[in-house]
């Protein structure tokens, strides 16, 4: 998520009690892997949007093993 300002070594603060909203950065579990993406909600469809335009959005369907693990609320930057 370097295009979103999140770099290797940064610490993310995750709030698992928040309901996801459009545009939230979230830690998600998809088909056995964790990922950090932006959430886009359209009626009955959830999309995971990468910050890097080189990657395609992921459409979540009933076939996916999917969980929004938590919402990113803060990031702590590694300075060195």
VMD Tcl script that builds the backbone (N, CA, C; Angstrom):
set m [mol new atoms 240]
animate dup $m
set s [atomselect $m all]
$s set {name element resname resid chain x y z} {
  {N N UNK 1 A 0.828 -1.195 0.000}
  {CA C UNK 1 A 0.000 0.000 0.000}
  {C C UNK 1 A 0.875 1.262 0.000}
  {N N UNK 2 A 2.023 1.178 -0.649}
  {CA C UNK 2 A 2.906 2.344 -0.691}
  {C C UNK 2 A 2.228 3.544 -1.331}
  {N N UNK 3 A 1.367 3.299 -2.316}
  {CA C UNK 3 A 0.661 4.412 -2.961}
  {C C UNK 3 A -0.352 5.064 -2.026}
  {N N UNK 4 A -0.641 4.398 -0.910}
  {CA C UNK 4 A -1.535 4.963 0.106}
  {C C UNK 4 A -0.737 5.495 1.296}
  {N N UNK 5 A 0.598 5.467 1.189}
  {CA C UNK 5 A 1.437 5.980 2.261}
  {C C UNK 5 A 1.747 4.974 3.350}
  {N N UNK 6 A 1.490 3.702 3.106}
  {CA C UNK 6 A 1.794 2.643 4.073}
  {C C UNK 6 A 2.996 1.865 3.538}
  {N N UNK 7 A 4.076 1.864 4.330}
  {CA C UNK 7 A 5.317 1.244 3.897}
  {C C UNK 7 A 5.718 0.103 4.824}
  {N N UNK 8 A 6.597 -0.766 4.316}
  {CA C UNK 8 A 7.129 -1.865 5.100}
  {C C UNK 8 A 7.746 -1.309 6.379}
  {N N UNK 9 A 7.370 -1.875 7.506}
  {CA C UNK 9 A 7.881 -1.413 8.797}
  {C C UNK 9 A 6.940 -0.473 9.520}
  {N N UNK 10 A 5.967 0.099 8.829}
  {CA C UNK 10 A 4.967 0.945 9.492}
  {C C UNK 10 A 4.090 0.074 10.391}
  {N N UNK 11 A 3.537 0.693 11.413}
  {CA C UNK 11 A 2.621 0.000 12.317}
  {C C UNK 11 A 1.223 0.562 12.084}
  {N N UNK 12 A 0.260 -0.333 11.858}
  {CA C UNK 12 A -1.122 0.088 11.645}
  {C C UNK 12 A -1.942 -0.183 12.891}
  {N N UNK 13 A -2.796 0.759 13.236}
  {CA C UNK 13 A -3.750 0.586 14.327}
  {C C UNK 13 A -5.067 0.181 13.683}
  {N N UNK 14 A -5.594 -0.966 14.101}
  {CA C UNK 14 A -6.789 -1.552 13.497}
  {C C UNK 14 A -7.904 -1.552 14.530}
  {N N UNK 15 A -9.083 -1.072 14.142}
  {CA C UNK 15 A -10.257 -1.102 15.018}
  {C C UNK 15 A -11.229 -2.147 14.476}
  {N N UNK 16 A -11.374 -3.238 15.219}
  {CA C UNK 16 A -12.238 -4.329 14.779}
  {C C UNK 16 A -13.711 -4.062 15.102}
  {N N UNK 17 A -13.994 -3.014 15.866}
  {CA C UNK 17 A -15.375 -2.739 16.258}
  {C C UNK 17 A -16.109 -1.836 15.268}
  {N N UNK 18 A -15.392 -1.225 14.329}
  {CA C UNK 18 A -16.022 -0.295 13.384}
  {C C UNK 18 A -16.705 -1.031 12.244}
  {N N UNK 19 A -17.857 -0.537 11.848}
  {CA C UNK 19 A -18.540 -1.023 10.647}
  {C C UNK 19 A -17.839 -0.406 9.437}
  {N N UNK 20 A -17.549 -1.188 8.420}
  {CA C UNK 20 A -16.863 -0.642 7.244}
  {C C UNK 20 A -17.743 0.352 6.485}
  {N N UNK 21 A -17.094 1.408 6.000}
  {CA C UNK 21 A -17.761 2.414 5.168}
  {C C UNK 21 A -16.972 2.579 3.880}
  {N N UNK 22 A -17.653 3.093 2.869}
  {CA C UNK 22 A -16.987 3.368 1.593}
  {C C UNK 22 A -15.730 4.189 1.822}
  {N N UNK 23 A -14.635 3.748 1.207}
  {CA C UNK 23 A -13.390 4.494 1.281}
  {C C UNK 23 A -12.493 4.119 2.440}
  {N N UNK 24 A -12.988 3.313 3.380}
  {CA C UNK 24 A -12.149 2.891 4.497}
  {C C UNK 24 A -11.017 2.006 4.002}
  {N N UNK 25 A -9.857 2.151 4.632}
  {CA C UNK 25 A -8.767 1.207 4.424}
  {C C UNK 25 A -8.989 0.088 5.431}
  {N N UNK 26 A -8.956 -1.153 4.953}
  {CA C UNK 26 A -9.285 -2.275 5.829}
  {C C UNK 26 A -8.295 -3.413 5.662}
  {N N UNK 27 A -8.133 -4.155 6.751}
  {CA C UNK 27 A -7.412 -5.413 6.701}
  {C C UNK 27 A -8.468 -6.478 6.437}
  {N N UNK 28 A -8.307 -7.202 5.343}
  {CA C UNK 28 A -9.298 -8.192 4.932}
  {C C UNK 28 A -8.652 -9.566 4.798}
  {N N UNK 29 A -9.448 -10.578 5.058}
  {CA C UNK 29 A -9.039 -11.955 4.857}
  {C C UNK 29 A -9.821 -12.470 3.653}
  {N N UNK 30 A -9.101 -12.826 2.586}
  {CA C UNK 30 A -9.737 -13.296 1.352}
  {C C UNK 30 A -9.085 -14.607 0.924}
  {N N UNK 31 A -9.888 -15.644 0.929}
  {CA C UNK 31 A -9.448 -16.952 0.427}
  {C C UNK 31 A -8.092 -17.385 0.997}
  {N N UNK 32 A -7.952 -17.268 2.312}
  {CA C UNK 32 A -6.758 -17.772 2.989}
  {C C UNK 32 A -5.607 -16.798 3.125}
  {N N UNK 33 A -5.768 -15.568 2.644}
  {CA C UNK 33 A -4.692 -14.583 2.719}
  {C C UNK 33 A -5.208 -13.254 3.256}
  {N N UNK 34 A -4.349 -12.575 4.025}
  {CA C UNK 34 A -4.666 -11.230 4.483}
  {C C UNK 34 A -4.189 -10.217 3.464}
  {N N UNK 35 A -4.940 -9.132 3.327}
  {CA C UNK 35 A -4.574 -8.045 2.427}
  {C C UNK 35 A -5.095 -6.732 3.015}
  {N N UNK 36 A -4.480 -5.645 2.616}
  {CA C UNK 36 A -4.959 -4.312 2.996}
  {C C UNK 36 A -5.438 -3.635 1.731}
  {N N UNK 37 A -6.687 -3.234 1.734}
  {CA C UNK 37 A -7.287 -2.594 0.557}
  {C C UNK 37 A -8.302 -1.550 1.027}
  {N N UNK 38 A -8.693 -0.699 0.095}
  {CA C UNK 38 A -9.818 0.202 0.334}
  {C C UNK 38 A -11.118 -0.554 0.080}
  {N N UNK 39 A -12.133 -0.217 0.826}
  {CA C UNK 39 A -13.448 -0.851 0.703}
  {C C UNK 39 A -14.343 0.031 -0.160}
  {N N UNK 40 A -15.021 -0.599 -1.114}
  {CA C UNK 40 A -16.044 0.088 -1.904}
  {C C UNK 40 A -17.306 -0.768 -1.825}
  {N N UNK 41 A -18.383 -0.175 -1.363}
  {CA C UNK 41 A -19.640 -0.899 -1.178}
  {C C UNK 41 A -20.669 -0.350 -2.153}
  {N N UNK 42 A -21.219 -1.250 -2.988}
  {CA C UNK 42 A -22.261 -0.900 -3.957}
  {C C UNK 42 A -23.427 -1.853 -3.757}
  {N N UNK 43 A -24.520 -1.380 -3.237}
  {CA C UNK 43 A -25.701 -2.216 -2.978}
  {C C UNK 43 A -25.303 -3.523 -2.318}
  {N N UNK 44 A -25.328 -4.639 -3.046}
  {CA C UNK 44 A -25.007 -5.944 -2.477}
  {C C UNK 44 A -23.616 -6.436 -2.860}
  {N N UNK 45 A -22.778 -5.532 -3.371}
  {CA C UNK 45 A -21.456 -5.927 -3.834}
  {C C UNK 45 A -20.384 -5.196 -3.028}
  {N N UNK 46 A -19.375 -5.942 -2.618}
  {CA C UNK 46 A -18.211 -5.353 -1.965}
  {C C UNK 46 A -17.022 -5.505 -2.905}
  {N N UNK 47 A -16.306 -4.406 -3.096}
  {CA C UNK 47 A -15.090 -4.393 -3.894}
  {C C UNK 47 A -13.920 -4.066 -2.981}
  {N N UNK 48 A -12.784 -4.700 -3.231}
  {CA C UNK 48 A -11.541 -4.341 -2.570}
  {C C UNK 48 A -10.684 -3.619 -3.589}
  {N N UNK 49 A -10.369 -2.369 -3.287}
  {CA C UNK 49 A -9.691 -1.500 -4.235}
  {C C UNK 49 A -8.238 -1.304 -3.800}
  {N N UNK 50 A -7.288 -1.687 -4.644}
  {CA C UNK 50 A -5.873 -1.465 -4.302}
  {C C UNK 50 A -5.500 0.005 -4.481}
  {N N UNK 51 A -4.496 0.442 -3.744}
  {CA C UNK 51 A -4.011 1.816 -3.904}
  {C C UNK 51 A -3.182 1.946 -5.185}
  {N N UNK 52 A -2.565 0.867 -5.601}
  {CA C UNK 52 A -1.721 0.852 -6.786}
  {C C UNK 52 A -2.585 0.558 -8.019}
  {N N UNK 53 A -2.587 1.477 -8.961}
  {CA C UNK 53 A -3.398 1.330 -10.177}
  {C C UNK 53 A -2.960 0.162 -11.064}
  {N N UNK 54 A -1.790 -0.416 -10.802}
  {CA C UNK 54 A -1.318 -1.559 -11.586}
  {C C UNK 54 A -2.082 -2.839 -11.262}
  {N N UNK 55 A -2.806 -2.826 -10.147}
  {CA C UNK 55 A -3.568 -4.005 -9.732}
  {C C UNK 55 A -5.055 -3.763 -9.941}
  {N N UNK 56 A -5.781 -4.830 -10.237}
  {CA C UNK 56 A -7.222 -4.738 -10.463}
  {C C UNK 56 A -7.992 -4.825 -9.149}
  {N N UNK 57 A -9.150 -4.157 -9.083}
  {CA C UNK 57 A -10.029 -4.332 -7.926}
  {C C UNK 57 A -10.478 -5.787 -7.817}
  {N N UNK 58 A -10.780 -6.202 -6.613}
  {CA C UNK 58 A -11.250 -7.561 -6.353}
  {C C UNK 58 A -12.732 -7.501 -6.003}
  {N N UNK 59 A -13.553 -8.182 -6.789}
  {CA C UNK 59 A -14.984 -8.262 -6.498}
  {C C UNK 59 A -15.204 -9.456 -5.573}
  {N N UNK 60 A -15.821 -9.187 -4.434}
  {CA C UNK 60 A -16.099 -10.245 -3.474}
  {C C UNK 60 A -17.446 -10.876 -3.810}
  {N N UNK 61 A -17.446 -12.203 -3.916}
  {CA C UNK 61 A -18.675 -12.930 -4.221}
  {C C UNK 61 A -18.949 -13.947 -3.121}
  {N N UNK 62 A -20.068 -14.646 -3.253}
  {CA C UNK 62 A -20.418 -15.696 -2.295}
  {C C UNK 62 A -19.388 -16.814 -2.275}
  {N N UNK 63 A -18.661 -16.969 -3.368}
  {CA C UNK 63 A -17.670 -18.039 -3.485}
  {C C UNK 63 A -16.393 -17.765 -2.695}
  {N N UNK 64 A -16.176 -16.505 -2.308}
  {CA C UNK 64 A -14.970 -16.154 -1.567}
  {C C UNK 64 A -15.127 -16.448 -0.079}
  {N N UNK 65 A -14.039 -16.900 0.527}
  {CA C UNK 65 A -13.940 -16.964 1.981}
  {C C UNK 65 A -13.455 -15.581 2.392}
  {N N UNK 66 A -14.362 -14.732 2.905}
  {CA C UNK 66 A -14.075 -13.305 3.066}
  {C C UNK 66 A -14.469 -12.811 4.442}
  {N N UNK 67 A -13.587 -11.976 5.009}
  {CA C UNK 67 A -13.853 -11.340 6.293}
  {C C UNK 67 A -13.145 -10.003 6.321}
  {N N UNK 68 A -13.865 -8.957 6.708}
  {CA C UNK 68 A -13.208 -7.686 6.984}
  {C C UNK 68 A -12.731 -7.788 8.427}
  {N N UNK 69 A -11.436 -7.944 8.597}
  {CA C UNK 69 A -10.847 -8.211 9.901}
  {C C UNK 69 A -10.856 -6.961 10.775}
  {N N UNK 70 A -10.666 -5.792 10.154}
  {CA C UNK 70 A -10.685 -4.540 10.904}
  {C C UNK 70 A -10.416 -3.354 10.000}
  {N N UNK 71 A -10.722 -2.172 10.522}
  {CA C UNK 71 A -10.557 -0.914 9.790}
  {C C UNK 71 A -9.296 -0.215 10.283}
  {N N UNK 72 A -8.468 0.244 9.344}
  {CA C UNK 72 A -7.259 0.979 9.698}
  {C C UNK 72 A -7.671 2.373 10.161}
  {N N UNK 73 A -7.287 2.714 11.393}
  {CA C UNK 73 A -7.634 4.033 11.933}
  {C C UNK 73 A -6.424 4.966 12.045}
  {N N UNK 74 A -5.234 4.388 12.228}
  {CA C UNK 74 A -4.002 5.188 12.334}
  {C C UNK 74 A -2.851 4.383 11.770}
  {N N UNK 75 A -1.811 5.101 11.348}
  {CA C UNK 75 A -0.564 4.438 10.989}
  {C C UNK 75 A 0.584 5.168 11.670}
  {N N UNK 76 A 1.551 4.391 12.119}
  {CA C UNK 76 A 2.747 4.933 12.750}
  {C C UNK 76 A 3.895 4.679 11.776}
  {N N UNK 77 A 4.559 5.731 11.389}
  {CA C UNK 77 A 5.606 5.649 10.368}
  {C C UNK 77 A 6.942 5.240 10.969}
  {N N UNK 78 A 7.609 4.347 10.265}
  {CA C UNK 78 A 8.979 4.010 10.616}
  {C C UNK 78 A 9.865 5.116 10.055}
  {N N UNK 79 A 10.678 5.708 10.877}
  {CA C UNK 79 A 11.510 6.837 10.444}
  {C C UNK 79 A 12.910 6.415 10.019}
  {N N UNK 80 A 13.289 5.215 10.399}
  {CA C UNK 80 A 14.649 4.802 10.095}
  {C C UNK 80 A 14.698 3.382 9.643}
}
mol reanalyze $m
mol bondsrecalc $m
mol representation Tube
mol addrep $m
